[in-house]
Amino acid sequence: MPQFFLNKRLILLLVSIIILVALIGFSLREREELTVPEQFLKDATGWIQNVFSKPQSYVKGVFENIKDLQNTYSENKELKSRLDGLAKLESDVQQLKKENDELREILDKKDSLSAYSPIQATVIGRNPDRWHELLIINKGKVNGIEQNMAVVSSNGFIIGKVKSTQQFTSTIQLLTAMDPTNRISAEIQGTDSYFGTIEGYDVERELLELKRIPYDAKIQKEQTVVTSGLGGIFPKGLPIGKVVDTEPDEFGLNQTAYVKPGANFYDIQNVMVVKRDMMQPNLSDMVDDEEEEL
């Protein structure tokens, strides 16, 4: 009996496989027309898809339109702000152009303490024993370089003056040199400008000493120090550095400001020698015989 049922099941399985293969072959063969059940099933499926696709497409289109409106509103708002800024920019440009034309007219009529002509030069020598005092450049008298001309680094900060000149080379004395005659008339820029002289260098702190500042001067850290143009040698406005500290002198009559130089005195490769365009005053009329101010 069990063997009979086992054979019966095997026969049913084989018949099912044959019918399945036949149906697959029937469905794969090329036919010009579908059967009625197939046609009905295809039409029903298409109708159902159409019913659901139309609302879906409508809702999707509504959200896309809303998003487009939002993008358009944002872009319109940004463009309006840019137009407002453009109008202000055009106004500022016109105002600056007018001021520039006026300043050019003034400069054409008046000399300036800050007017100068730069002469580019390259450092060709430094004495290891006097590294922070002197250096030699490859320009000299034939290039128009004269004694006491100001010298600035490649980044525009003043580093010293021409100490002596030869035909094709010149010797530069740095601000860090321990020379009592190595002075610069300087100005501390701010709401109120204060004047003093660079008269020394603190080797330990690596700071320049700006002395003879009035005792009641309100000096703040990070204020910019530049040449004043009043010493007779250096043009006005050459940057020196920034104030890092102040202290009263020993008598309390003046202040000393300690200035961090903007130039790197240790590594100097290229410099510019500054030829002042404005006529220089006679230094003998400005200082005593025993002192020299630059």
Secondary structure, 3 states (H helix, E strand, C coil): CHHHHHHHHHHHHHHHHHHHHHHHHHHHCCCCCCCHHHHHHHHHHHHHHHHHHHHHHHHHHHHHHHHHHHHHHHHHHHHHHHHHHHHHHHHHHHHHHHHHHHHHHHHHHCCCCCCEEEEEEEEEECCHHHCCCEEEECCCHHHCCCCCCEEEECCCCEEEEEEEECCCCEEEEECCCCCCCCCEEEEECCCCCEEEEEEEEECCCCEEEEEEEECCCCCCCCCEEEECCCCCCCCCCCEEEEEEEEEECCCCCEEEEEEEECCCCCCCCEEEEEEECCCCCCHHHCCCCCCCCC
